[in-house]
Amino acid sequence: MTAQDCIFCKIVAGEIPSRKVYEDEEVLAFHDIRPVAPVHFMIIPKAHVASLADCTEAHRDLLGRILLLAPRLAREQGLTSGFRTMINTGRGGGQEVFHLHVHVFGGGPLRPM
């Protein structure tokens, strides 16, 4: 899949609407359209990176920015007693959209892992 075909790149470009949680020059966070919990949003880099497996040393600051943003946005979304983060990587890891994304969810019972 190329960036031109990527649904998340189209969301970043404003071609597909989303319910934004946060946006800055490097990342976008928006609510998942198929939530698995009362609160379920994703944080993505605006630049197309297919998966965590494609990240290199050059992505270190971006990955840190995303992971540090997760607890702040979780609190802002009302997840004060805890939340879960998840990164599906590759088809075997359950990844469906091949643009790196970090799921953040909670606000109700979560199945044990």
Backbone bond lengths (Angstrom), bond angles and torsions (degrees), N, CA, C in turn:
res aa  C-N    CA-C-N  psi(-1)  N-CA   C-N-CA  omega(-1)  CA-C   N-CA-C  phi
1 M - - - 1.461 - - 1.524 108.88 -
2 T 1.309 115.27 135.41 1.457 120.57 177.49 1.522 109.44 -96.66
3 A 1.313 115.54 166.47 1.462 120.00 178.37 1.532 110.89 -60.47
4 Q 1.339 117.41 -31.83 1.471 120.42 179.63 1.526 111.75 -66.26
5 D 1.334 117.48 -27.85 1.460 122.00 -179.48 1.524 113.18 -93.90
6 C 1.314 117.67 -6.50 1.467 122.91 -171.38 1.531 111.60 -79.35
7 I 1.329 115.64 124.09 1.467 120.18 -179.66 1.532 111.66 -62.31
8 F 1.337 117.68 -36.47 1.463 119.47 179.63 1.527 111.41 -70.74
9 C 1.335 117.82 -35.08 1.461 119.86 174.97 1.535 110.32 -64.33
10 K 1.334 116.11 -35.40 1.467 119.94 177.36 1.528 110.89 -69.00
11 I 1.332 117.45 -33.51 1.470 120.55 174.87 1.521 109.61 -66.79
12 V 1.341 117.07 -44.92 1.468 121.06 177.59 1.525 110.26 -57.63
13 A 1.323 117.14 -41.88 1.470 122.03 -177.97 1.525 113.02 -75.29
14 G 1.336 117.84 -7.68 1.452 120.96 -179.03 1.519 113.50 82.29
15 E 1.337 117.67 9.05 1.461 121.51 179.53 1.531 111.62 -77.31
16 I 1.318 116.55 -24.92 1.466 122.80 177.04 1.525 106.65 -123.84
17 P 1.328 118.59 129.57 1.466 119.69 -178.80 1.528 112.02 -70.61
18 S 1.320 114.86 154.07 1.461 121.31 175.16 1.518 108.85 -147.60
19 R 1.313 114.92 161.34 1.467 120.64 174.59 1.523 106.63 -94.62
20 K 1.325 115.33 93.37 1.466 121.71 -174.52 1.518 112.00 -68.79
21 V 1.319 114.03 140.25 1.460 122.77 173.18 1.523 109.06 -103.31
22 Y 1.342 115.96 -35.91 1.467 121.31 -174.49 1.522 107.98 -163.29
23 E 1.342 114.81 149.82 1.452 119.86 174.01 1.511 109.56 -153.92
24 D 1.329 116.06 137.47 1.451 121.92 169.56 1.527 107.28 -140.09
25 E 1.310 117.93 -166.11 1.458 120.04 -174.99 1.535 113.96 -68.60
26 E 1.334 117.72 -22.29 1.469 120.51 -176.00 1.524 115.64 -112.59
27 V 1.327 117.59 -25.18 1.462 120.19 -174.65 1.528 111.71 -134.37
28 L 1.334 113.28 159.15 1.457 121.62 176.01 1.526 107.06 -136.07
29 A 1.314 116.44 138.33 1.468 121.59 174.25 1.517 107.33 -123.22
30 F 1.335 115.34 136.42 1.462 119.78 -178.86 1.523 109.42 -151.58
31 H 1.327 115.42 157.49 1.457 121.84 -178.86 1.529 110.40 -69.56
32 D 1.333 115.22 140.63 1.461 121.80 177.40 1.527 108.98 -71.12
33 I 1.334 117.03 139.77 1.471 119.48 179.93 1.520 111.95 -79.45
34 R 1.338 117.82 -12.99 1.465 122.53 175.18 1.530 108.68 -126.33
35 P 1.343 116.84 70.50 1.465 119.55 -174.62 1.527 112.69 -64.85
36 V 1.334 115.04 144.30 1.465 121.35 176.28 1.531 110.94 -106.31
37 A 1.330 116.52 3.01 1.461 122.70 179.38 1.528 107.63 -153.10
38 P 1.332 117.75 165.44 1.466 119.53 179.46 1.539 113.44 -55.23
39 V 1.324 116.85 -35.26 1.464 121.48 173.49 1.526 106.50 -118.27
40 H 1.323 116.69 123.86 1.469 120.96 179.85 1.522 107.47 -152.85
41 F 1.317 114.63 108.76 1.462 119.49 176.73 1.519 109.18 -132.38
42 M 1.320 115.20 167.86 1.455 121.60 179.93 1.511 109.33 -125.46
43 I 1.308 115.22 147.53 1.461 122.33 173.65 1.525 106.35 -114.67
44 I 1.324 115.77 126.56 1.464 120.40 -178.60 1.527 110.18 -128.65
45 P 1.329 116.68 151.84 1.459 118.27 168.42 1.525 108.60 -75.18
46 K 1.312 117.24 146.52 1.460 119.49 176.51 1.521 111.21 -70.18
47 A 1.311 116.61 -34.11 1.465 120.85 176.64 1.529 108.16 -73.97
48 H 1.307 116.88 141.10 1.462 120.82 -178.85 1.528 110.49 -73.14
49 V 1.319 115.21 117.84 1.465 124.12 170.74 1.522 103.46 -129.96
50 A 1.323 117.87 121.69 1.465 120.60 -171.28 1.523 113.56 -63.25
51 S 1.332 117.92 -42.36 1.463 119.56 -178.15 1.524 109.58 -160.95
52 L 1.309 115.48 171.51 1.462 120.56 176.42 1.523 110.60 -59.54
53 A 1.324 117.29 -33.16 1.464 121.21 179.73 1.527 112.10 -64.60
54 D 1.323 117.33 -19.72 1.461 121.27 179.66 1.522 113.05 -91.96
55 C 1.313 117.45 -2.34 1.459 120.81 -179.83 1.525 110.58 -75.22
56 T 1.307 114.20 147.34 1.461 121.86 178.89 1.529 108.43 -127.43
57 E 1.299 114.85 -176.76 1.467 121.03 176.06 1.534 110.63 -54.83
58 A 1.315 116.87 -31.39 1.468 121.36 -179.95 1.527 112.52 -64.21
59 H 1.333 117.85 -19.07 1.466 121.97 -178.91 1.530 112.96 -95.10
60 R 1.316 117.71 2.90 1.467 121.16 -174.40 1.532 112.52 -54.50
61 D 1.316 117.77 -50.24 1.466 120.27 -177.70 1.525 111.59 -65.52
62 L 1.327 116.81 -39.63 1.461 120.97 178.83 1.524 110.60 -63.30
63 L 1.334 117.20 -45.46 1.467 120.57 179.19 1.529 110.52 -63.05
64 G 1.320 116.92 -42.22 1.465 120.12 176.94 1.514 111.77 -61.98
65 R 1.311 116.49 -41.66 1.474 121.29 178.98 1.526 110.68 -60.24
66 I 1.337 116.26 -44.73 1.464 120.96 -179.72 1.525 110.52 -63.82
67 L 1.329 117.08 -47.35 1.473 120.12 -177.40 1.521 112.26 -67.81
68 L 1.322 118.52 -33.36 1.464 120.31 176.83 1.526 111.57 -74.96
69 L 1.308 117.12 -26.25 1.462 121.40 178.31 1.530 111.15 -74.41
70 A 1.334 117.51 -31.58 1.466 121.54 -175.59 1.527 113.47 -53.65
71 P 1.331 120.94 -52.16 1.470 118.63 -178.63 1.527 113.24 -66.47
72 R 1.321 116.89 -33.62 1.471 119.29 178.50 1.522 110.66 -64.76
73 L 1.329 116.56 -47.48 1.464 119.73 -179.96 1.525 111.10 -68.43
74 A 1.326 117.30 -35.95 1.468 120.50 177.22 1.527 110.16 -59.21
75 R 1.326 116.99 -46.65 1.479 120.65 177.59 1.526 110.50 -60.30
76 E 1.333 116.40 -45.19 1.467 120.63 -179.39 1.524 112.06 -62.52
77 Q 1.319 117.60 -27.15 1.461 122.56 178.45 1.528 111.98 -89.61
78 G 1.351 116.94 5.74 1.458 120.71 175.39 1.510 115.74 94.54
79 L 1.319 118.05 5.73 1.464 121.25 -179.10 1.526 109.89 -88.10
80 T 1.333 115.03 70.39 1.467 120.34 -175.51 1.521 113.80 -86.33
81 S 1.338 118.16 -16.14 1.465 120.05 -179.51 1.526 112.44 -100.53
82 G 1.322 117.28 2.38 1.454 121.50 178.21 1.511 112.13 133.79
83 F 1.306 114.91 167.12 1.460 121.86 -178.31 1.521 107.81 -160.94
84 R 1.326 115.09 168.80 1.460 120.98 177.24 1.520 108.17 -118.81
85 T 1.323 115.47 142.86 1.455 121.11 171.74 1.526 107.56 -115.14
86 M 1.318 115.86 150.08 1.458 119.69 -179.25 1.528 108.93 -151.62
87 I 1.330 115.62 136.21 1.459 121.96 173.92 1.522 106.80 -124.63
88 N 1.320 116.78 109.13 1.464 121.03 174.43 1.524 107.16 -81.72
89 T 1.323 116.38 131.66 1.465 120.15 -175.60 1.524 110.07 -127.63
90 G 1.319 116.12 115.19 1.458 122.06 179.02 1.517 112.40 77.45
91 R 1.310 115.46 163.23 1.468 120.04 -179.76 1.521 111.71 -56.51
92 G 1.335 117.09 -42.75 1.459 121.14 179.89 1.517 113.27 -66.29
93 G 1.333 117.24 -19.52 1.458 122.20 177.66 1.515 112.94 -96.97
94 G 1.329 116.83 7.56 1.461 120.67 177.30 1.511 115.04 88.03
95 Q 1.326 118.50 8.76 1.459 119.99 -179.71 1.515 109.82 -70.37
96 E 1.330 116.50 128.54 1.461 122.40 179.25 1.519 112.57 -107.47
97 V 1.321 116.56 -36.56 1.460 121.54 177.15 1.528 106.49 -107.80
98 F 1.327 116.27 120.85 1.456 120.18 -174.85 1.524 111.60 -89.96
99 H 1.329 112.68 66.87 1.461 126.09 171.22 1.520 103.02 -146.30
100 L 1.314 117.43 121.38 1.455 121.75 -177.03 1.523 110.90 -46.40
101 H 1.322 116.82 130.03 1.454 120.90 176.25 1.528 109.78 -150.52
102 V 1.314 114.13 143.00 1.464 122.12 177.33 1.519 107.28 -108.84
103 H 1.331 116.17 116.89 1.459 120.95 175.04 1.526 108.50 -78.83
104 V 1.333 116.82 138.78 1.456 122.83 173.00 1.531 105.48 -128.40
105 F 1.331 116.62 122.25 1.453 118.02 -177.29 1.526 112.06 -149.05
106 G 1.337 114.01 158.30 1.461 121.32 -179.21 1.526 109.57 167.63
107 G 1.321 114.67 -161.84 1.459 119.88 179.58 1.507 113.47 93.12
108 G 1.291 117.84 8.21 1.453 123.26 179.21 1.506 108.75 -170.85
109 P 1.317 116.95 -179.16 1.464 119.00 -179.19 1.526 111.10 -62.26
110 L 1.315 115.22 134.67 1.458 121.76 176.48 1.513 108.89 -114.77
111 R 1.305 116.15 138.62 1.476 119.30 178.01 1.522 109.28 -63.45
112 P 1.324 116.30 141.47 1.472 118.64 175.12 1.527 109.77 -62.01
113 M 1.285 115.61 151.13 1.480 120.92 178.69 1.519 109.04 -96.94
